[in-house]
Amino acid sequence: QVQLVESGGGVVQAGDSLRLSCAASGRTFSNQAMGWFRQAPGKEREFVGGIRWKDSNAIYADSVKGRFTISRDNAKNTAYLQMNSLKPDDTAVYYCAFDRSVLFVPARVSAYDYWGQGTQVTVSS
């Protein structure tokens, strides 16, 4: 069993930065991955990016590429989503998700085994 606790959401202005954290407790797995998703009101949950734990290989959605960076702290079993140059379109509830075993970071919601509670990010214009 894995529990995920997110933190770091808030209200910011366009152009600002924000960093989200996702701390995983419980078991760790040699081929685990952490994904970040977001869901805006009335929209489906969408993939933002993810990181493969063993080599920190990260992938990103085109909409955030160059602005968002995902990293991880192995000792803390924590993943981070650094969001720069935020836009109003980035407003959503952000979720982290955990996949126990991957070859490549998956982008689909159904691939992930555990989910965080979500944290609201609001970007005002």
C-alpha positions as CSV (number, residue, x, y, z in Angstrom):
1,Q,0.0,0.0,0.0
2,V,1.2,3.5,-0.8
3,Q,-0.2,6.8,0.5
4,L,0.4,10.0,-1.3
5,V,0.2,13.4,0.3
6,E,0.3,16.5,-1.8
7,S,1.1,20.1,-0.8
8,G,2.0,23.4,-2.3
9,G,-1.1,24.6,-4.1
10,G,-2.4,28.1,-3.9
11,V,-3.5,31.3,-5.7
12,V,-0.9,33.1,-7.8
13,Q,-0.9,35.6,-10.6
14,A,0.0,34.9,-14.2
15,G,3.7,34.7,-14.7
16,D,4.3,33.5,-11.1
17,S,5.8,30.2,-10.0
18,L,4.6,27.5,-7.7
19,R,6.1,24.2,-6.5
20,L,3.9,21.2,-5.7
21,S,5.2,18.3,-3.6
22,C,4.0,14.7,-3.4
23,A,5.3,12.6,-0.6
24,A,4.9,8.9,-0.9
25,S,4.8,6.7,2.2
26,G,4.6,2.9,2.4
27,R,6.4,0.5,0.1
28,T,8.9,1.6,-2.5
29,F,9.4,-0.2,-5.8
30,S,12.6,-0.4,-7.9
31,N,10.6,0.5,-11.1
32,Q,8.2,3.0,-9.7
33,A,7.1,6.2,-11.4
34,M,5.2,9.3,-10.3
35,G,2.9,11.1,-12.5
36,W,1.3,14.5,-12.3
37,F,-2.2,15.2,-13.6
38,R,-4.6,18.1,-13.5
39,Q,-8.3,18.5,-13.8
40,A,-10.1,21.8,-14.6
41,P,-13.8,22.2,-13.9
42,G,-15.9,20.5,-16.6
43,K,-12.8,18.9,-18.2
44,E,-11.3,15.4,-18.1
45,R,-8.2,14.7,-16.0
46,E,-5.2,15.3,-18.2
47,F,-1.5,14.2,-18.0
48,V,0.9,17.0,-17.1
49,G,4.1,15.0,-16.8
50,G,5.8,12.2,-14.9
51,I,9.1,10.9,-13.7
52,R,10.7,7.4,-13.7
53,W,12.2,7.0,-10.3
54,K,15.3,4.9,-11.0
55,D,16.9,7.4,-13.5
56,S,14.8,10.6,-13.0
57,N,13.8,10.4,-16.7
58,A,10.9,12.8,-17.0
59,I,8.3,13.5,-19.7
60,Y,5.9,16.4,-20.1
61,A,2.7,17.3,-21.9
62,D,3.3,19.7,-24.8
63,S,1.2,22.3,-22.9
64,V,3.7,22.6,-20.1
65,K,6.9,21.7,-21.7
66,G,9.6,24.3,-21.0
67,R,7.6,25.8,-18.1
68,F,7.2,22.8,-15.7
69,T,9.9,20.6,-14.3
70,I,9.5,17.4,-12.4
71,S,12.1,16.2,-10.0
72,R,12.3,13.7,-7.2
73,D,14.1,13.3,-3.9
74,N,14.9,9.6,-3.5
75,A,15.7,9.9,0.2
76,K,12.3,11.5,1.0
77,N,10.4,9.5,-1.6
78,T,9.0,12.7,-2.8
79,A,8.3,14.1,-6.2
80,Y,8.1,17.8,-7.1
81,L,6.4,19.7,-9.8
82,Q,8.0,23.1,-10.3
83,M,5.7,25.3,-12.3
84,N,7.0,28.5,-13.8
85,S,5.4,31.1,-16.1
86,L,2.0,30.1,-14.9
87,K,-1.0,31.0,-17.1
88,P,-4.7,31.2,-16.2
89,D,-5.2,28.0,-18.3
90,D,-3.1,26.2,-15.8
91,T,-5.8,26.6,-13.2
92,A,-6.9,23.2,-12.0
93,V,-6.8,20.7,-9.3
94,Y,-3.4,18.9,-9.5
95,Y,-3.0,15.3,-8.6
96,C,0.0,13.2,-8.2
97,A,-0.2,9.5,-9.0
98,F,2.0,6.5,-8.3
99,D,2.7,3.5,-10.6
100,R,4.5,0.6,-9.0
101,S,6.2,-0.7,-12.1
102,V,7.0,0.9,-15.4
103,L,9.2,0.6,-18.3
104,F,8.2,4.1,-19.5
105,V,6.2,6.8,-17.7
106,P,2.6,6.3,-18.7
107,A,0.3,9.1,-19.6
108,R,-3.0,7.5,-19.1
109,V,-5.0,7.8,-15.9
110,S,-5.8,4.1,-15.7
111,A,-2.1,3.1,-15.5
112,Y,-1.6,4.5,-12.0
113,D,-2.2,2.5,-8.9
114,Y,-2.4,5.2,-6.2
115,W,-3.5,8.8,-6.2
116,G,-3.0,11.8,-4.0
117,Q,-5.9,13.9,-2.7
118,G,-5.4,16.8,-5.1
119,T,-4.4,20.4,-4.5
120,Q,-5.9,23.4,-6.1
121,V,-3.8,25.8,-8.2
122,T,-5.5,29.0,-9.3
123,V,-3.8,31.4,-11.6
124,S,-5.3,34.8,-12.0
125,S,-4.8,37.1,-15.0
